[in-house]
Amino acid sequence: MAELADDIVLSFHDSCLRNSDVRLLQPPNWLNDKILGFAFEYFERVQFEEFSSDVTFISPDVTQFIKYSQGDDLAPFLEPLELSCKKYIFLAVNDNSNIESTGGSHWSLLLYRRDVAEFQHYDSSHGSGNTAAAKLLVKRVQPFLGESSKITFKEMDAPHQQNSYDCGVYVISNTEHLCRQLLQGDSSHIKETVTSASVKQKRKQLQELIRSLGR
């Protein structure tokens, strides 16, 4: 009976994780929006909290809403984030076309960089089809950036996943690396830092982090 229990194991600010969510950190499982949302919230609230005036992490559920909403519907969600004041904005992109859920079959990372007036798309499965979803997000978010100059969209040479299920872990790992690079001056190359081995280890690190925060 205990195996069937889906108890809450962690409440962390706006994130709520159940046993079923945490079990997804065991390979070969595809991470859901709850795990990615928790990682983004941990980055914002703890790991990179001192840079909160420069960076924001938009949760996957809000990102999904942004994709399929327009104008007046978006303002109540995006205006409080003060995106026009942020240097960097991270969004987890998925290929789901259903506004009611955050499912889909693939995750990728979209980063806005004000310093180069550019949206950068990091996709661990090149040619996955997430580019269309990422460009739709750009179209929705751009009016809230307070940027008058032209903003470009660029596909980045991102670390490549070696299986069909690690895309979400790559989003988390790529986000962490880019934050260290842009906010803390880390000079290492993303492909040196984010590897198949490091992604495997990241699953274990996230499990331990959730356990430690839940004690």
ZALOFI-40063 format. One record per residue: x, y, z of N, C-alpha, C in turn; residue in three letters; residue number from 1. Coordinates in steps of 0.02 Angstrom, whole numbers. Example, Ala and Ser with C-alpha at 12.3 -4.5 7.8 and 13.67 -1.06 7.14 Angstrom:
REM residues 2
REC   n.east   n.north     n.up   ca.east   ca.north    ca.up   c.east   c.north     c.up   resn   resi
REC      660      -284      390       615       -225      390      660      -165      390    ALA      1
REC      642      -112      354       684        -53      357      645         2      394    SER      2
//
This chain:
REM residues 215
REC   n.east   n.north     n.up   ca.east   ca.north    ca.up   c.east   c.north     c.up   resn   resi
REC       41       -60        0         0          0        0       43        63        0    MET      1
REC      101        59       36       144        117       40      169       138      -29    ALA      2
REC      179        88      -73       203        103     -140      154       145     -179    GLU      3
REC       89       139     -162        37        173     -199       26       244     -174    LEU      4
REC       51       259     -114        39        324      -84       74       378     -125    ALA      5
REC       38       432     -137        67        487     -175       67       549     -131    ASP      6
REC      101       542      -74       103        596      -25      145       654      -49    ASP      7
REC      131       712      -22       173        771      -34      239       761        4    ILE      8
REC      295       768      -31       360        759        0      395       826       11    VAL      9
REC      374       878      -27       406        943      -19      359       999      -40    LEU     10
REC      351      1048        3       318       1111      -15      372      1165       -9    SER     11
REC      389      1194      -66       443       1243      -69      418      1305     -104    PHE     12
REC      398      1356      -65       369       1417      -93      308      1398     -136    HIS     13
REC      311      1410     -201       254       1393     -244      256      1323     -272    ASP     14
REC      309      1286     -256       316       1218     -283      291      1166     -233    SER     15
REC      256      1117     -259       231       1062     -218      247       997     -254    CYS     16
REC      290       956     -224       311        894     -255      284       834     -217    LEU     17
REC      258       786     -255       233        723     -227      282       667     -243    ARG     18
REC      270       609     -212       312        551     -225      317       536     -299    ASN     19
REC      260       541     -333       259        525     -405      302       572     -445    SER     20
REC      308       635     -423       352        682     -458      425       664     -447    ASP     21
REC      442       651     -384       512        637     -367      536       572     -399    VAL     22
REC      491       523     -406       510        460     -439      532       471     -511    ARG     23
REC      510       525     -542       530        539     -611      604       555     -617    LEU     24
REC      636       569     -561       708        583     -563      749       519     -571    LEU     25
REC      716       462     -567       749        399     -582      746       387     -657    GLN     26
REC      803       376     -690       800        360     -761      766       292     -772    PRO     27
REC      733       281     -828       730        324     -888      667       365     -892    PRO     28
REC      652       405     -841       590        444     -841      601       514     -868    ASN     29
REC      548       538     -901       545        607     -928      522       653     -872    TRP     30
REC      556       707     -859       537        752     -805      474       791     -822    LEU     31
REC      431       801     -773       370        840     -784      380       914     -765    ASN     32
REC      327       953     -774       331       1024     -760      343      1039     -686    ASP     33
REC      322       993     -642       330       1004     -570      404      1005     -551    LYS     34
REC      442       958     -578       514        955     -562      550      1015     -592    ILE     35
REC      535      1031     -654       568       1090     -684      549      1154     -648    LEU     36
REC      486      1159     -628       463       1218     -592      499      1225     -525    GLY     37
REC      509      1168     -491       546       1169     -427      618      1192     -438    PHE     38
REC      651      1165     -489       720       1184     -502      726      1258     -517    ALA     39
REC      681      1284     -558       682       1356     -573      671      1397     -509    PHE     40
REC      624      1374     -467       610       1411     -406      670      1409     -358    GLU     41
REC      704      1353     -355       763       1347     -313      818      1394     -338    TYR     42
REC      827      1396     -403       877       1443     -431      860      1514     -411    PHE     43
REC      797      1533     -417       776       1602     -404      777      1619     -330    GLU     44
REC      755      1573     -288       747       1587     -216      809      1574     -175    ARG     45
REC      853      1531     -199       911       1510     -159      977      1519     -197    VAL     46
REC      988      1477     -247      1054       1473     -278     1078      1538     -309    GLN     47
REC     1032      1574     -343      1051       1637     -375     1009      1695     -349    PHE     48
REC      989      1690     -286       944       1739     -256      975      1809     -255    GLU     49
REC     1041      1813     -247      1074       1879     -243     1071      1917     -309    GLU     50
REC     1053      1882     -363      1048       1914     -429      976      1924     -451    PHE     51
REC      930      1923     -403       858       1925     -419      837      1989     -456    SER     52
REC      875      2042     -449       858       2104     -485      876      2099     -559    SER     53
REC      919      2052     -576       942       2045     -646      910      1988     -684    ASP     54
REC      887      1937     -649       865       1876     -683      797      1853     -657    VAL     55
REC      758      1822     -701       696       1790     -679      688      1724     -714    THR     56
REC      655      1678     -680       643       1611     -706      567      1602     -710    PHE     57
REC      541      1594     -770       469       1588     -779      450      1514     -778    ILE     58
REC      406      1496     -732       388       1426     -721      356      1395     -783    SER     59
REC      362      1329     -791       333       1296     -850      258      1305     -858    PRO     60
REC      221      1307     -803       148       1316     -809      131      1386     -834    ASP     61
REC      168      1436     -811       157       1504     -836      179      1509     -909    VAL     62
REC      235      1477     -926       259       1477     -995      207      1447    -1042    THR     63
REC      175      1393    -1020       123       1362    -1061       65      1410    -1072    GLN     64
REC       46      1446    -1020        -8       1495    -1026       11      1551    -1074    PHE     65
REC       74      1573    -1069        98       1628    -1112       92      1609    -1185    ILE     66
REC      110      1547    -1201       110       1525    -1272       43      1536    -1306    LYS     67
REC      -11      1523    -1269       -77       1523    -1301     -123      1578    -1275    TYR     68
REC      -92      1631    -1250      -131       1690    -1229     -104      1751    -1265    SER     69
REC     -143      1804    -1263      -122       1865    -1298     -141      1927    -1258    GLN     70
REC     -106      1982    -1273      -123       2049    -1250     -146      2055    -1179    GLY     71
REC     -209      2073    -1171      -238       2088    -1105     -236      2028    -1059    ASP     72
REC     -240      1967    -1086      -238       1907    -1044     -169      1898    -1014    ASP     73
REC     -117      1919    -1049       -49       1909    -1025      -27      1960     -973    LEU     74
REC      -52      2020     -978       -29       2074     -935      -30      2057     -860    ALA     75
REC      -85      2028     -833       -86       2013     -761      -32      1964     -739    PRO     76
REC       -8      1922     -785        43       1873     -769      114      1900     -778    PHE     77
REC      124      1941     -830       191       1962     -847      211      2030     -817    LEU     78
REC      164      2076     -810       182       2141     -783      212      2138     -712    GLU     79
REC      186      2095     -667       216       2091     -600      288      2064     -601    PRO     80
REC      308      2031     -654       376       2004     -659      428      2057     -676    LEU     81
REC      404      2117     -696       449       2173     -713      503      2152     -763    GLU     82
REC      481      2121     -816       528       2095     -866      569      2150     -899    LEU     83
REC      542      2211     -901       578       2266     -932      640      2286     -892    SER     84
REC      645      2261     -830       703       2277     -788      754      2220     -785    CYS     85
REC      738      2164     -815       780       2105     -808      832      2101     -865    LYS     86
REC      891      2079     -846       944       2068     -896      936      2000     -929    LYS     87
REC      912      1951     -890       907       1883     -915      840      1853     -894    TYR     88
REC      809      1817     -941       745       1784     -927      750      1712     -953    ILE     89
REC      736      1664     -909       739       1593     -927      668      1565     -931    PHE     90
REC      655      1528     -985       590       1495     -994      601      1423    -1017    LEU     91
REC      565      1377     -986       566       1307    -1008      512      1297    -1060    ALA     92
REC      532      1276    -1120       486       1269    -1177      467      1196    -1186    VAL     93
REC      402      1183    -1197       383       1115    -1217      341      1118    -1280    ASN     94
REC      333      1060    -1311       300       1057    -1377      226      1041    -1372    ASP     95
REC      199      1046    -1311       128       1030    -1302       84      1086    -1331    ASN     96
REC       33      1068    -1368       -11       1118    -1399      -77      1125    -1361    SER     97
REC      -82      1092    -1303      -143       1095    -1263     -134      1146    -1207    ASN     98
REC     -173      1200    -1210      -166       1253    -1160     -185      1230    -1090    ILE     99
REC     -224      1176    -1085      -248       1153    -1020     -196      1114     -981    GLU    100
REC     -140      1094    -1013       -91       1054     -977      -21      1072    -1000    SER    101
REC       30      1047     -964        99       1061     -981      135       997    -1001    THR    102
REC      101       952    -1034       130        888    -1054      177       896    -1112    GLY    103
REC      164       861    -1166       209        863    -1223      260       807    -1220    GLY    104
REC      307       809    -1266       357        755    -1270      429       780    -1268    SER    105
REC      439       846    -1263       507        871    -1264      512       939    -1230    HIS    106
REC      566       949    -1192       582       1013    -1160      644      1043    -1192    TRP    107
REC      645      1109    -1197       705       1146    -1217      706      1211    -1177    SER    108
REC      760      1249    -1184       770       1310    -1145      772      1371    -1190    LEU    109
REC      734      1422    -1170       736       1487    -1204      763      1539    -1156    LEU    110
REC      815      1574    -1177       847       1625    -1135      845      1692    -1171    LEU    111
REC      819      1743    -1136       823       1811    -1162      883      1846    -1130    TYR    112
REC      925      1876    -1173       983       1914    -1149      977      1986    -1174    ARG    113
REC      968      2031    -1127       961       2102    -1144     1027      2131    -1170    ARG    114
REC     1083      2105    -1145      1148       2134    -1165     1163      2126    -1239    ASP    115
REC     1133      2075    -1270      1144       2065    -1342     1078      2069    -1381    VAL    116
REC     1024      2089    -1347       957       2095    -1378      940      2032    -1417    ALA    117
REC      941      1975    -1381       935       1912    -1415      897      1860    -1373    GLU    118
REC      854      1822    -1406       825       1762    -1376      867      1703    -1401    PHE    119
REC      893      1663    -1355       936       1607    -1372      900      1542    -1354    GLN    120
REC      897      1496    -1402       861       1433    -1392      911      1376    -1386    HIS    121
REC      910      1343    -1328       954       1286    -1314      912      1223    -1316    TYR    122
REC      921      1183    -1368       882       1122    -1378      929      1063    -1379    ASP    123
REC      921      1017    -1332       966        960    -1327      951       906    -1378    SER    124
REC      896       914    -1415       879        868    -1469      867       909    -1531    SER    125
REC      919       924    -1568       916        969    -1625      865       944    -1676    HIS    126
REC      824       989    -1700       772        970    -1748      711       939    -1715    GLY    127
REC      703       951    -1650       648        920    -1613      580       949    -1631    SER    128
REC      579      1009    -1658       515       1042    -1671      497      1094    -1620    GLY    129
REC      539      1102    -1568       524       1152    -1516      537      1223    -1539    ASN    130
REC      570      1232    -1594       585       1299    -1618      522      1340    -1629    THR    131
REC      470      1309    -1656       407       1345    -1668      377      1368    -1603    ALA    132
REC      378      1326    -1551       351       1345    -1486      393      1400    -1455    ALA    133
REC      459      1397    -1463       503       1448    -1436      490      1515    -1470    ALA    134
REC      482      1515    -1535       469       1577    -1571      401      1607    -1553    LYS    135
REC      353      1564    -1539       288       1589    -1517      294      1623    -1449    LEU    136
REC      335      1595    -1405       347       1627    -1340      381      1695    -1349    LEU    137
REC      429      1699    -1394       462       1762    -1408      411      1815    -1428    VAL    138
REC      366      1796    -1472       314       1842    -1496      271      1867    -1439    LYS    139
REC      254      1823    -1392       211       1842    -1336      247      1884    -1284    ARG    140
REC      310      1868    -1270       346       1901    -1216      376      1968    -1237    VAL    141
REC      395      1974    -1299       432       2033    -1323      399      2100    -1306    GLN    142
REC      332      2107    -1311       302       2172    -1295      311      2194    -1223    PRO    143
REC      330      2148    -1179       337       2164    -1108      409      2177    -1088    PHE    144
REC      455      2178    -1136       525       2185    -1120      548      2258    -1117    LEU    145
REC      508      2305    -1141       528       2375    -1141      588      2388    -1185    GLY    146
REC      594      2348    -1237       651       2353    -1282      629      2381    -1349    GLU    147
REC      658      2438    -1369       637       2470    -1431      676      2444    -1492    SER    148
REC      737      2420    -1480       778       2395    -1536      756      2325    -1556    SER    149
REC      777      2304    -1615       759       2238    -1641      791      2183    -1599    LYS    150
REC      750      2133    -1581       774       2076    -1543      778      2016    -1590    ILE    151
REC      834      1982    -1591       843       1925    -1636      831      1859    -1599    THR    152
REC      822      1807    -1639       812       1738    -1613      869      1696    -1640    PHE    153
REC      901      1658    -1596       960       1619    -1617      957      1548    -1589    LYS    154
REC      965      1499    -1633       973       1430    -1611     1046      1420    -1589    GLU    155
REC     1055      1396    -1528      1122       1389    -1500     1149      1319    -1511    MET    156
REC     1215      1313    -1510      1248       1248    -1515     1249      1218    -1445    ASP    157
REC     1195      1183    -1428      1185       1159    -1360     1210      1088    -1351    ALA    158
REC     1225      1068    -1289      1241        998    -1275     1185       952    -1300    PRO    159
REC     1203       895    -1326      1155        850    -1358     1141       790    -1313    HIS    160
REC     1077       776    -1301      1058        718    -1261     1069       654    -1301    GLN    161
REC     1085       600    -1265      1101        537    -1297     1043       487    -1292    GLN    162
REC      987       509    -1266       929        464    -1259      866       505    -1271    ASN    163
REC      808       474    -1258       745        508    -1273      711       538    -1212    SER    164
REC      744       534    -1153       709        553    -1092      744       606    -1049    TYR    165
REC      803       628    -1067       840        674    -1024      831       748    -1040    ASP    166
REC      785       764    -1085       779        834    -1107      768       882    -1049    CYS    167
REC      726       863    -1001       711        907     -945      772       919     -901    GLY    168
REC      813       867     -892       873        874     -852      923       920     -888    VAL    169
REC      925       916     -954       968        961     -992      945      1034     -984    TYR    170
REC      880      1045     -982       856       1114     -971      880      1140     -904    VAL    171
REC      874      1099     -852       896       1119     -785      972      1131     -785    ILE    172
REC     1010      1085     -813      1083       1090     -813     1107      1149     -855    SER    173
REC     1076      1158     -913      1095       1215     -955     1080      1281     -921    ASN    174
REC     1022      1285     -887      1004       1345     -851     1054      1361     -796    THR    175
REC     1073      1310     -758      1121       1320     -704     1189      1343     -732    GLU    176
REC     1212      1312     -785      1276       1332     -815     1273      1404     -839    HIS    177
REC     1220      1422     -874      1215       1490     -902     1211      1542     -847    LEU    178
REC     1178      1526     -792      1175       1573     -736     1244      1582     -706    CYS    179
REC     1281      1528     -698      1349       1534     -671     1393      1574     -718    ARG    180
REC     1383      1565     -782      1422       1601     -832     1405      1675     -834    GLN    181
REC     1340      1691     -839      1318       1759     -848     1318      1800     -783    LEU    182
REC     1304      1767     -727      1297       1802     -664     1359      1798     -620    LEU    183
REC     1396      1743     -625      1453       1732     -580     1520      1730     -616    GLN    184
REC     1520      1739     -682      1583       1744     -718     1618      1678     -733    GLY    185
REC     1582      1622     -729      1611       1557     -745     1630      1557     -820    ASP    186
REC     1692      1539     -835      1717       1543     -904     1715      1476     -940    SER    187
REC     1693      1423     -907      1693       1357     -939     1640      1354     -994    SER    188
REC     1653      1313    -1045      1607       1306    -1101     1550      1260    -1082    HIS    189
REC     1491      1275    -1107      1431       1237    -1088     1438      1163    -1105    ILE    190
REC     1472      1148    -1161      1478       1078    -1181     1530      1040    -1139    LYS    191
REC     1572      1077    -1103      1619       1046    -1057     1585      1032     -990    GLU    192
REC     1538      1074     -972      1504       1068     -908     1444      1022     -910    THR    193
REC     1403      1029     -962      1342        989     -968     1355       931    -1015    VAL    194
REC     1364       872     -985      1379        811    -1022     1331       756    -1002    THR    195
REC     1333       700    -1036      1290        643    -1018     1303       622     -946    SER    196
REC     1366       622     -926      1383        602     -858     1358       652     -806    ALA    197
REC     1365       717     -821      1343        768     -773     1267       769     -768    SER    198
REC     1233       755     -823      1160        753     -822     1136       694     -780    VAL    199
REC     1169       637     -787      1152        579     -745     1162       596     -671    LYS    200
REC     1216       631     -656      1229        651     -587     1179       703     -563    GLN    201
REC     1156       746     -608      1108        798     -589     1043       768     -563    LYS    202
REC     1022       712     -592       962        678     -567      971       660     -493    ARG    203
REC     1029       633     -476      1044        613     -407     1047       675     -362    LYS    204
REC     1079       727     -387      1085        789     -347     1016       819     -331    GLN    205
REC      972       817     -380       904        844     -369      866       802     -318    LEU    206
REC      874       736     -321       841        693     -272      866       710     -201    GLN    207
REC      931       718     -194       959        733     -128      938       803     -105    GLU    208
REC      935       851     -150       913        918     -132      841       917     -107    LEU    209
REC      798       881     -141       728        877     -121      722       843      -53    ILE    210
REC      762       790      -42       761        756       24      784       803       79    ARG    211
REC      837       841       66       864        885      118      816       942      134    SER    212
REC      783       969       84       735       1024       95      671       999      129    LEU    213
REC      656       935      120       595        907      147      601       881      218    GLY    214
REC      662       883      245       672        857      313      643       904      366    ARG    215
//
